[in-house]
Each structure stands twice: as structure tokens, then as C-alpha cells.
């Protein structure tokens, strides 16, 4: 049996490109305006706190919904990880990781928040006969990747139901 993988490929590149364009779109005009003398420069220097608002929007979206998602399924273990794009490298609280034996997986369901911008997947599994649940952010997955993930998870659930 080969290892099954699901990770967002195209979406993550698009988000990086959007952040780069936002940065260029803010710094180039600001550099031009601040290096010249005039009333626009004076206006910007007097109202600099308002310039922080456009910069805060990408950080807000990174915090609430942009999480890099990894799914691996080999013959014995299912591994799922969700890591926040903005601060996941630095703060462990914004990382979610689960590795369980394949036969402990019970079911899953999806939830949508913030008008469909934030998608969560709740995984139900058993450990020592006790049912537990774990939530993962799957907002970065494209429709094709999400359908592939559903197919893999349905196959695991069906295999476990047929063994029981």
C-alpha cells in the first residue's frame, strides 16, 4: 500500500504572491511619497497610525484562517497536521498535530465559519476505549484537494466499520 498525501500546493503559492504584492503595493508608493517634499508627505507623517490598518489585514487573515495542512496515511498510521502560516513556526499553540493508528479512526465532519472563509475538520477517534475529537483548519485546501481528503477519510472509516 502506498502512502497517501494531501497538502495545499497551489493555494500556498498564491497566498505568498498576494502578500508580496501587498507589500510592494504599500512600500513603493510610500517610498516615492516620503522621499519627495510636499503636502502628501506631511499628511502621511501626521496620520501614520491609519497606515497600519492596511498592513493589519493580511495578519488578521493569517491568524484566523490561513493554516498549512498536511495529511498522510500509510498502512498503519494516519497523520494530520495544521500549522498557522503567520505564527505557527514560533508558537506551538497555533499548531495542531495528530498521529493515530489507522484502526482507531472513527469518523470526521466539516464545519464552516465566517461565511465560509474558515473551514474546520473535526476528527473523531478512540484512545483506550475513550472517544476523543481533534479539530483541524482546512481552509487552504482547494476543492480538488478537499475531495481527495474526503475520499481518503471515507475509505478509512469504511475499512474500520467493515472490521468491526
N, C-alpha and C positions, 0 to 999 in steps of 0.2 A: 504494500500500500504506500502510495506516495504522500508526502506532506502537502497539506492544503493550506494556502496562504491567502489572506485578504488584507491589503493595505491601500490607502488612498495614494494613487500615483499622480495623476494629472491635477487633481484638486490642490494638492500641496504646492505644486509649482505655480499654479495660478495665484494663490494667496501670496506667495513670496513676490511675484511680479507686481501685484496690486500694492503691496506695502512699499516696494521700491518706487513705483510711480507716485504714490502719495508723498513719499519723502522728497523725491525730485520736484514734484509739483509745488511743494511748500518752500524748499530751500532755494531753488533758483530764483523765483520772483522776490523772495525776501532778501537774498544777496544783492540783487540788482537794485532794489529799493533802498536798502540800508547803505550801499556804497555811494549813492548819489545824494546830493543835498536837495532838500525841497520839503514841501508841506506833507507829502505822503510819509516820508521818513519820520517827521516829527509826530504825526498821527499814530504811526505804528509804535514808536517808543513810548508814547503816553498811554496806549491801550494794549500793552503787551500781554496782560492776563487773558484777553479774549483770543489771542492767537493760540493758546494752549487747548482750546476746545477742539479744533480740527485734529490736533495731534492725539487727543484722548480717545477719539472714536475708534481707531484701529486697536488700541489697547483694550478698550471695553469689549469689542467683538472677540478679541483673542481670549479674553478672560471667560466670557460666557459660553462660547461655542466652538472655538477652533481648537480641536484636540486631534492629535495624530493617533490613529487607531491601528492596532496590529492584531491579527487573528492567525493562529497556527493550529493545525490539527494533524497530528500524526496518528499512528496506530493505537497509541496508549494514552496520550496526554493532550488536552485541549488548553491552549494558552491564549489569553485575551489581555491586551494592554491598551490603555488610553492615557495619553500624555498631553498636557496643556502646551500649546505651541509657544505662548509668551513666557511663562514662568515655570514650566514643567521640569526644566533642567536644574532649577535651583531649589524648589520647594517640593518635597515629597508628597505633601498633602494634595497636590494637584495631579498626581499620578495614580492611576488605578491599575492594578495588576492581579491577574488570577491565573493559576495553573492548577487544574484538577484532572484526575483520571477521567478518561472518556466515559466510563460506565457510571460515574457519579452525576453526570449532567442530566437534569430532569426536564426543563423547558426554558423558554425565553419569551419575552414580549417586548414590543416597542412602544415608546411614549414620545409625544411631540409637544414642545413648549415654545413660547414666544412666537406664535403664529407660524410654526413650522421651521423656524430658524435653528432651534436646538432639538436634536433628535437623541433620545436615550434608549439604550437597550438594557433590559433587566434580565439577568440570567439567574435561574433557579437551579440549585444543586444540593446534594446531600453530603454531609460530612459526619461520620459516626452516627448515622441514622437520624440526624437532625437536619431539617431543611433550612437552607440559607439562601440569600439573594445578594447579588452584586450588580451595580449599575455602571454602564459604560457610555461615554459620549461617542456617537457615530455620525456626527454632523458633517464630517469631511468626506464621507463616502459618497461616491457617485451612485446613480441608480443601478448601473450595471454591477458595481462592487457590492452594493446593498443586496441586490438579488442573489448574487453569488454567496454572500454571507448567509442569507436566509436558507438557501439550498443546502449549504453545509450543515447549518444548525438543525434544520428539519431532518436531515439524514442521521445525525447523531441521536436526536430524540426518538426517531422511528426505530433505530437499531436498539436503543435501550428499552423501548416498550416491547419489542419483539423478544428480547431476552428475559423480560420479567414474567 
